[in-house]
Amino acid sequence: MRNKITFLILLCFSWLICGSTHERTIQDESLTMLVSTLDGYLTAVDANTGVEKWRYKEGPIVDSPQSVRHDFSFLPNPRNGELYLVVDHNLRILPFTIPQLVKTSPCKSSDGILYAGSKKDVWIAMDPDSGVHQETVPPQNANSCPVGNPETIFIGRTEYKVTMMDTKKKEKQWNATFIDYSSHLLPVDKKYPYQHFHSVVDGNLVTIDANSRRTKWTKNFKSVVVNLYLLKADGMHRIPSTSVGHATFNKEFMHKVS
């Protein structure tokens, strides 16, 4: 009987140790988060602390005309490629995104607008520790040697280009380029312990522990945050995030931003 009691005590004690170790591992595990900003940077930070690891510069997420014509202008959403039509100083969302438009092009709308587009997919091979760009796959130079480092990570990048032209007034043209990293993403990691909120007008990002609801860390990335990704050995996973209006962000979070 005494042996049975001793065994049960040891079993419970072992379970408690293993459980606490597992919980600690989830929180203390080195998680690398990639922050994509409007200016084209991919910034790798420690998801637990916000400490920057490296930065990699690509082209801007959206490249479109800066001047707005109130009779023929479109505003793209850098998060997902949604398009808004500017009409008489008002915005009207269109029923398609830039990726969807490129997929169906060339096409013509009932009001005489011609749409043409193109798509280019590449893989960016990078060192996960330094952020050094090793190569682009497929390579521009057909004679280059492929990367052989087993630690190399591959980031899928899709470039969409779209052109719109009014057949009634051919001087009315609009061109845009949209960069997307979401085409090759893996599902959300359900064990990911944080929630993220970022301002729609600047680079402020607030990270909150999903369980305790306490602020974990804050950081300003100097440019509007577009999307967040979790970088793991098997590739990039989507990280849900919430973009918050300027007034609401100032009221709810600015006192937490260092």
DRENTOR-962474 format. One record per residue (C-alpha): residue number from 1; residue in one letter; y, x, z. Coordinates in Angstrom, 1 decimal, decimal comma, padded with zeros to 4 digits. Example, Ala and Ser with C-alpha at 12.3 -4.5 7.8 and 13.67 -1.06 7.14 Angstrom:
@seq = 1 type = a py = -004,5 px = 012,3 pz = 007,8 .
@seq = 2 type = s py = -001,1 px = 013,7 pz = 007,1 .
This chain:
@seq = 1 type = m py = 000,0 px = 000,0 pz = 000,0 .
@seq = 2 type = r py = 002,4 px = 002,8 pz = 000,9 .
@seq = 3 type = n py = 001,7 px = 004,5 pz = -002,4 .
@seq = 4 type = k py = 002,5 px = 001,3 pz = -004,3 .
@seq = 5 type = i py = 005,8 px = 001,0 pz = -002,4 .
@seq = 6 type = t py = 006,7 px = 004,6 pz = -003,1 .
@seq = 7 type = f py = 005,8 px = 004,2 pz = -006,8 .
@seq = 8 type = l py = 008,1 px = 001,1 pz = -007,1 .
@seq = 9 type = i py = 011,0 px = 002,9 pz = -005,4 .
@seq = 10 type = l py = 010,7 px = 005,8 pz = -007,7 .
@seq = 11 type = l py = 010,4 px = 003,5 pz = -010,7 .
@seq = 12 type = c py = 013,6 px = 001,6 pz = -009,8 .
@seq = 13 type = f py = 015,4 px = 004,9 pz = -009,1 .
@seq = 14 type = s py = 014,4 px = 006,3 pz = -012,4 .
@seq = 15 type = w py = 015,5 px = 003,1 pz = -014,2 .
@seq = 16 type = l py = 018,9 px = 003,3 pz = -012,5 .
@seq = 17 type = i py = 019,4 px = 006,9 pz = -013,5 .
@seq = 18 type = c py = 018,3 px = 006,2 pz = -017,1 .
@seq = 19 type = g py = 020,5 px = 003,1 pz = -017,3 .
@seq = 20 type = s py = 023,6 px = 004,9 pz = -016,0 .
@seq = 21 type = t py = 022,9 px = 007,9 pz = -018,3 .
@seq = 22 type = h py = 022,6 px = 005,6 pz = -021,3 .
@seq = 23 type = e py = 025,9 px = 003,9 pz = -020,5 .
@seq = 24 type = r py = 027,6 px = 007,2 pz = -019,9 .
@seq = 25 type = t py = 026,2 px = 008,5 pz = -023,3 .
@seq = 26 type = i py = 027,8 px = 005,6 pz = -025,2 .
@seq = 27 type = q py = 031,2 px = 006,2 pz = -023,6 .
@seq = 28 type = d py = 031,1 px = 010,0 pz = -023,6 .
@seq = 29 type = e py = 029,5 px = 010,5 pz = -027,1 .
@seq = 30 type = s py = 031,8 px = 012,3 pz = -029,4 .
@seq = 31 type = l py = 032,9 px = 009,6 pz = -031,8 .
@seq = 32 type = t py = 035,0 px = 010,6 pz = -034,8 .
@seq = 33 type = m py = 037,4 px = 007,9 pz = -036,2 .
@seq = 34 type = l py = 039,1 px = 008,2 pz = -039,6 .
@seq = 35 type = v py = 042,5 px = 006,7 pz = -039,8 .
@seq = 36 type = s py = 043,7 px = 005,8 pz = -043,3 .
@seq = 37 type = t py = 047,5 px = 005,6 pz = -043,6 .
@seq = 38 type = l py = 049,8 px = 004,3 pz = -046,3 .
@seq = 39 type = d py = 051,0 px = 007,8 pz = -047,2 .
@seq = 40 type = g py = 047,5 px = 008,8 pz = -048,3 .
@seq = 41 type = y py = 046,4 px = 010,8 pz = -045,3 .
@seq = 42 type = l py = 042,9 px = 010,5 pz = -043,8 .
@seq = 43 type = t py = 043,3 px = 011,6 pz = -040,1 .
@seq = 44 type = a py = 040,2 px = 012,4 pz = -038,0 .
@seq = 45 type = v py = 040,6 px = 011,7 pz = -034,3 .
@seq = 46 type = d py = 038,3 px = 011,6 pz = -031,3 .
@seq = 47 type = a py = 037,8 px = 007,8 pz = -030,8 .
@seq = 48 type = n py = 037,5 px = 008,2 pz = -027,1 .
@seq = 49 type = t py = 040,8 px = 010,2 pz = -026,6 .
@seq = 50 type = g py = 042,9 px = 010,0 pz = -029,7 .
@seq = 51 type = v py = 043,0 px = 013,8 pz = -030,0 .
@seq = 52 type = e py = 043,5 px = 014,8 pz = -033,6 .
@seq = 53 type = k py = 040,7 px = 016,9 pz = -035,2 .
@seq = 54 type = w py = 042,0 px = 017,3 pz = -038,8 .
@seq = 55 type = r py = 044,0 px = 015,7 pz = -041,6 .
@seq = 56 type = y py = 043,2 px = 015,4 pz = -045,3 .
@seq = 57 type = k py = 045,8 px = 014,4 pz = -047,9 .
@seq = 58 type = e py = 044,9 px = 012,1 pz = -050,8 .
@seq = 59 type = g py = 047,3 px = 010,2 pz = -053,0 .
@seq = 60 type = p py = 049,1 px = 007,1 pz = -051,6 .
@seq = 61 type = i py = 047,0 px = 004,1 pz = -050,9 .
@seq = 62 type = v py = 049,2 px = 002,0 pz = -053,2 .
@seq = 63 type = d py = 051,3 px = 003,3 pz = -056,0 .
@seq = 64 type = s py = 053,5 px = 000,6 pz = -057,6 .
@seq = 65 type = p py = 057,1 px = 000,1 pz = -058,7 .
@seq = 66 type = q py = 059,6 px = 000,5 pz = -055,8 .
@seq = 67 type = s py = 062,2 px = -001,8 pz = -057,3 .
@seq = 68 type = v py = 061,6 px = -005,5 pz = -057,1 .
@seq = 69 type = r py = 062,4 px = -007,8 pz = -060,1 .
@seq = 70 type = h py = 062,7 px = -011,4 pz = -058,8 .
@seq = 71 type = d py = 061,3 px = -012,8 pz = -062,1 .
@seq = 72 type = f py = 058,3 px = -010,5 pz = -062,5 .
@seq = 73 type = s py = 057,2 px = -008,4 pz = -059,5 .
@seq = 74 type = f py = 054,1 px = -008,2 pz = -057,5 .
@seq = 75 type = l py = 053,5 px = -006,8 pz = -054,0 .
@seq = 76 type = p py = 050,0 px = -005,4 pz = -053,2 .
@seq = 77 type = n py = 048,5 px = -005,5 pz = -049,7 .
@seq = 78 type = p py = 047,3 px = -001,9 pz = -049,0 .
@seq = 79 type = r py = 044,5 px = -003,1 pz = -046,7 .
@seq = 80 type = n py = 042,5 px = -005,1 pz = -049,2 .
@seq = 81 type = g py = 044,4 px = -005,1 pz = -052,5 .
@seq = 82 type = e py = 045,6 px = -008,7 pz = -052,3 .
@seq = 83 type = l py = 048,5 px = -009,5 pz = -054,6 .
@seq = 84 type = y py = 051,7 px = -011,4 pz = -053,8 .
@seq = 85 type = l py = 054,0 px = -012,7 pz = -056,6 .
@seq = 86 type = v py = 057,7 px = -012,5 pz = -056,0 .
@seq = 87 type = v py = 059,4 px = -015,8 pz = -057,1 .
@seq = 88 type = d py = 063,0 px = -016,6 pz = -056,3 .
@seq = 89 type = h py = 063,0 px = -014,4 pz = -053,2 .
@seq = 90 type = n py = 059,8 px = -015,9 pz = -052,0 .
@seq = 91 type = l py = 056,2 px = -014,6 pz = -051,8 .
@seq = 92 type = r py = 053,2 px = -016,5 pz = -053,3 .
@seq = 93 type = i py = 049,7 px = -015,1 pz = -052,8 .
@seq = 94 type = l py = 047,7 px = -014,9 pz = -055,9 .
@seq = 95 type = p py = 044,0 px = -016,2 pz = -056,0 .
@seq = 96 type = f py = 042,6 px = -012,7 pz = -056,7 .
@seq = 97 type = t py = 042,8 px = -009,1 pz = -055,5 .
@seq = 98 type = i py = 043,4 px = -006,0 pz = -057,5 .
@seq = 99 type = p py = 039,6 px = -005,1 pz = -057,4 .
@seq = 100 type = q py = 038,7 px = -008,6 pz = -058,5 .
@seq = 101 type = l py = 041,3 px = -008,4 pz = -061,3 .
@seq = 102 type = v py = 040,0 px = -005,1 pz = -062,6 .
@seq = 103 type = k py = 036,4 px = -006,5 pz = -062,5 .
@seq = 104 type = t py = 037,4 px = -009,5 pz = -064,8 .
@seq = 105 type = s py = 039,8 px = -007,6 pz = -067,1 .
@seq = 106 type = p py = 040,8 px = -007,6 pz = -069,8 .
@seq = 107 type = c py = 041,9 px = -011,2 pz = -069,5 .
@seq = 108 type = k py = 044,8 px = -013,5 pz = -070,1 .
@seq = 109 type = s py = 046,2 px = -016,2 pz = -067,8 .
@seq = 110 type = s py = 047,3 px = -019,7 pz = -068,9 .
@seq = 111 type = d py = 050,9 px = -018,7 pz = -068,6 .
@seq = 112 type = g py = 050,6 px = -015,8 pz = -071,0 .
@seq = 113 type = i py = 050,2 px = -012,9 pz = -068,7 .
@seq = 114 type = l py = 047,9 px = -010,1 pz = -070,0 .
@seq = 115 type = y py = 045,8 px = -008,2 pz = -067,5 .
@seq = 116 type = a py = 044,1 px = -004,9 pz = -068,1 .
@seq = 117 type = g py = 042,5 px = -002,6 pz = -065,5 .
@seq = 118 type = s py = 040,2 px = 000,4 pz = -064,9 .
@seq = 119 type = k py = 038,0 px = 001,6 pz = -062,0 .
@seq = 120 type = k py = 036,9 px = 005,1 pz = -061,0 .
@seq = 121 type = d py = 034,4 px = 005,9 pz = -058,3 .
@seq = 122 type = v py = 034,0 px = 009,3 pz = -056,7 .
@seq = 123 type = w py = 032,4 px = 010,9 pz = -053,6 .
@seq = 124 type = i py = 034,6 px = 013,3 pz = -051,6 .
@seq = 125 type = a py = 032,4 px = 016,0 pz = -050,0 .
@seq = 126 type = m py = 033,9 px = 017,3 pz = -046,7 .
@seq = 127 type = d py = 033,2 px = 019,5 pz = -043,7 .
@seq = 128 type = p py = 033,1 px = 017,0 pz = -040,8 .
@seq = 129 type = d py = 034,4 px = 019,6 pz = -038,3 .
@seq = 130 type = s py = 037,3 px = 021,0 pz = -040,2 .
@seq = 131 type = g py = 038,1 px = 018,4 pz = -042,8 .
@seq = 132 type = v py = 037,9 px = 021,0 pz = -045,6 .
@seq = 133 type = h py = 037,4 px = 019,4 pz = -049,0 .
@seq = 134 type = q py = 034,3 px = 021,0 pz = -050,5 .
@seq = 135 type = e py = 034,0 px = 019,2 pz = -053,8 .
@seq = 136 type = t py = 034,4 px = 015,8 pz = -055,6 .
@seq = 137 type = v py = 031,2 px = 014,2 pz = -057,0 .
@seq = 138 type = p py = 031,0 px = 013,8 pz = -059,9 .
@seq = 139 type = p py = 032,9 px = 017,1 pz = -060,3 .
@seq = 140 type = q py = 035,7 px = 017,4 pz = -062,9 .
@seq = 141 type = n py = 034,1 px = 020,7 pz = -063,9 .
@seq = 142 type = a py = 030,6 px = 020,0 pz = -065,2 .
@seq = 143 type = n py = 029,6 px = 023,6 pz = -064,6 .
@seq = 144 type = s py = 030,4 px = 023,6 pz = -060,8 .
@seq = 145 type = c py = 027,6 px = 023,9 pz = -058,3 .
@seq = 146 type = p py = 026,8 px = 020,9 pz = -056,0 .
@seq = 147 type = v py = 027,3 px = 021,2 pz = -052,3 .
@seq = 148 type = g py = 024,2 px = 022,3 pz = -050,4 .
@seq = 149 type = n py = 025,4 px = 022,1 pz = -046,8 .
@seq = 150 type = p py = 023,3 px = 019,6 pz = -044,9 .
@seq = 151 type = e py = 026,2 px = 019,0 pz = -042,5 .
@seq = 152 type = t py = 028,5 px = 017,8 pz = -045,4 .
@seq = 153 type = i py = 029,8 px = 014,2 pz = -045,2 .
@seq = 154 type = f py = 030,5 px = 012,1 pz = -048,3 .
@seq = 155 type = i py = 033,4 px = 009,7 pz = -048,4 .
@seq = 156 type = g py = 033,3 px = 007,0 pz = -051,1 .
@seq = 157 type = r py = 036,6 px = 006,6 pz = -052,9 .
@seq = 158 type = t py = 037,5 px = 004,0 pz = -055,5 .
@seq = 159 type = e py = 040,6 px = 004,1 pz = -057,6 .
@seq = 160 type = y py = 041,8 px = 000,9 pz = -059,3 .
@seq = 161 type = k py = 044,5 px = 000,8 pz = -061,9 .
@seq = 162 type = v py = 045,9 px = -002,4 pz = -063,2 .
@seq = 163 type = t py = 048,6 px = -003,3 pz = -065,8 .
@seq = 164 type = m py = 050,2 px = -006,8 pz = -066,3 .
@seq = 165 type = m py = 052,4 px = -007,8 pz = -069,2 .
@seq = 166 type = d py = 054,2 px = -011,0 pz = -070,1 .
@seq = 167 type = t py = 053,4 px = -011,8 pz = -073,7 .
@seq = 168 type = k py = 056,6 px = -013,9 pz = -073,9 .
@seq = 169 type = k py = 058,8 px = -011,1 pz = -072,8 .
@seq = 170 type = k py = 057,0 px = -007,8 pz = -073,4 .
@seq = 171 type = e py = 059,6 px = -005,8 pz = -071,5 .
@seq = 172 type = k py = 058,2 px = -007,4 pz = -068,4 .
@seq = 173 type = q py = 055,4 px = -005,0 pz = -067,3 .
@seq = 174 type = w py = 054,0 px = -004,1 pz = -064,0 .
@seq = 175 type = n py = 051,6 px = -001,2 pz = -063,1 .
@seq = 176 type = a py = 049,8 px = -000,3 pz = -059,9 .
@seq = 177 type = t py = 047,2 px = 002,0 pz = -058,5 .
@seq = 178 type = f py = 045,2 px = 001,0 pz = -055,4 .
@seq = 179 type = i py = 042,9 px = 003,3 pz = -053,5 .
@seq = 180 type = d py = 040,0 px = 001,8 pz = -051,6 .
@seq = 181 type = y py = 037,4 px = 003,5 pz = -049,2 .
@seq = 182 type = s py = 035,6 px = 000,2 pz = -048,3 .
@seq = 183 type = s py = 033,3 px = -000,1 pz = -051,4 .
@seq = 184 type = h py = 030,6 px = 002,2 pz = -049,9 .
@seq = 185 type = l py = 031,0 px = 001,4 pz = -046,1 .
@seq = 186 type = l py = 028,1 px = 000,9 pz = -043,8 .
@seq = 187 type = p py = 028,1 px = -002,1 pz = -041,4 .
@seq = 188 type = v py = 030,1 px = -002,2 pz = -038,2 .
@seq = 189 type = d py = 028,5 px = -000,3 pz = -035,3 .
@seq = 190 type = k py = 027,9 px = -003,1 pz = -032,7 .
@seq = 191 type = k py = 027,9 px = -000,6 pz = -029,9 .
@seq = 192 type = y py = 031,4 px = 000,6 pz = -030,7 .
@seq = 193 type = p py = 033,3 px = 000,1 pz = -027,4 .
@seq = 194 type = y py = 037,0 px = -000,2 pz = -028,5 .
@seq = 195 type = q py = 039,4 px = -002,6 pz = -030,1 .
@seq = 196 type = h py = 042,4 px = -001,3 pz = -032,1 .
@seq = 197 type = f py = 045,9 px = -002,8 pz = -032,8 .
@seq = 198 type = h py = 048,5 px = -001,3 pz = -035,1 .
@seq = 199 type = s py = 052,0 px = -002,1 pz = -036,2 .
@seq = 200 type = v py = 052,7 px = -003,3 pz = -039,7 .
@seq = 201 type = v py = 056,0 px = -001,3 pz = -040,0 .
@seq = 202 type = d py = 055,1 px = 002,1 pz = -038,5 .
@seq = 203 type = g py = 052,2 px = 004,3 pz = -037,5 .
@seq = 204 type = n py = 051,8 px = 003,1 pz = -033,9 .
@seq = 205 type = l py = 048,2 px = 002,5 pz = -032,9 .
@seq = 206 type = v py = 046,9 px = 001,2 pz = -029,6 .
@seq = 207 type = t py = 043,2 px = 001,5 pz = -028,6 .
@seq = 208 type = i py = 041,8 px = -000,8 pz = -025,9 .
@seq = 209 type = d py = 038,5 px = -000,7 pz = -024,1 .
@seq = 210 type = a py = 036,7 px = -003,9 pz = -025,1 .
@seq = 211 type = n py = 035,1 px = -004,3 pz = -021,7 .
@seq = 212 type = s py = 037,8 px = -003,4 pz = -019,2 .
@seq = 213 type = r py = 040,7 px = -004,5 pz = -021,5 .
@seq = 214 type = r py = 042,5 px = -001,4 pz = -020,4 .
@seq = 215 type = t py = 044,5 px = 000,8 pz = -022,8 .
@seq = 216 type = k py = 042,4 px = 003,8 pz = -023,7 .
@seq = 217 type = w py = 044,9 px = 005,8 pz = -025,7 .
@seq = 218 type = t py = 047,9 px = 005,4 pz = -028,0 .
@seq = 219 type = k py = 049,2 px = 007,4 pz = -031,0 .
@seq = 220 type = n py = 051,8 px = 007,4 pz = -033,7 .
@seq = 221 type = f py = 050,4 px = 008,4 pz = -037,1 .
@seq = 222 type = k py = 053,9 px = 008,6 pz = -038,7 .
@seq = 223 type = s py = 052,9 px = 006,2 pz = -041,5 .
@seq = 224 type = v py = 051,6 px = 002,6 pz = -041,5 .
@seq = 225 type = v py = 048,0 px = 002,4 pz = -040,5 .
@seq = 226 type = v py = 045,9 px = 000,8 pz = -043,3 .
@seq = 227 type = n py = 042,3 px = 000,9 pz = -042,2 .
@seq = 228 type = l py = 040,0 px = 002,5 pz = -039,6 .
@seq = 229 type = y py = 036,5 px = 004,0 pz = -040,1 .
@seq = 230 type = l py = 033,8 px = 005,4 pz = -037,8 .
@seq = 231 type = l py = 032,4 px = 008,7 pz = -039,2 .
@seq = 232 type = k py = 028,7 px = 009,2 pz = -038,3 .
@seq = 233 type = a py = 025,9 px = 011,3 pz = -039,7 .
@seq = 234 type = d py = 024,7 px = 008,5 pz = -042,0 .
@seq = 235 type = g py = 028,2 px = 007,9 pz = -043,4 .
@seq = 236 type = m py = 031,3 px = 005,8 pz = -042,8 .
@seq = 237 type = h py = 031,2 px = 002,6 pz = -040,9 .
@seq = 238 type = r py = 033,8 px = -000,1 pz = -040,9 .
@seq = 239 type = i py = 035,9 px = -000,4 pz = -037,7 .
@seq = 240 type = p py = 037,6 px = -003,8 pz = -037,3 .
@seq = 241 type = s py = 041,3 px = -003,6 pz = -036,4 .
@seq = 242 type = t py = 044,2 px = -006,0 pz = -036,1 .
@seq = 243 type = s py = 047,6 px = -005,5 pz = -037,7 .
@seq = 244 type = v py = 050,4 px = -006,9 pz = -035,6 .
@seq = 245 type = g py = 053,9 px = -008,0 pz = -036,6 .
@seq = 246 type = h py = 056,8 px = -005,9 pz = -035,5 .
@seq = 247 type = a py = 058,2 px = -008,2 pz = -032,9 .
@seq = 248 type = t py = 054,8 px = -009,0 pz = -031,4 .
@seq = 249 type = f py = 053,8 px = -005,4 pz = -031,3 .
@seq = 250 type = n py = 057,0 px = -004,4 pz = -029,6 .
@seq = 251 type = k py = 056,6 px = -007,1 pz = -027,0 .
@seq = 252 type = e py = 052,9 px = -006,5 pz = -026,2 .
@seq = 253 type = f py = 052,3 px = -002,8 pz = -026,8 .
@seq = 254 type = m py = 055,4 px = -000,7 pz = -027,1 .
@seq = 255 type = h py = 055,5 px = 000,0 pz = -023,4 .
@seq = 256 type = k py = 052,1 px = 001,5 pz = -023,7 .
@seq = 257 type = v py = 052,9 px = 003,8 pz = -026,7 .
@seq = 258 type = s py = 053,8 px = 007,4 pz = -025,6 .
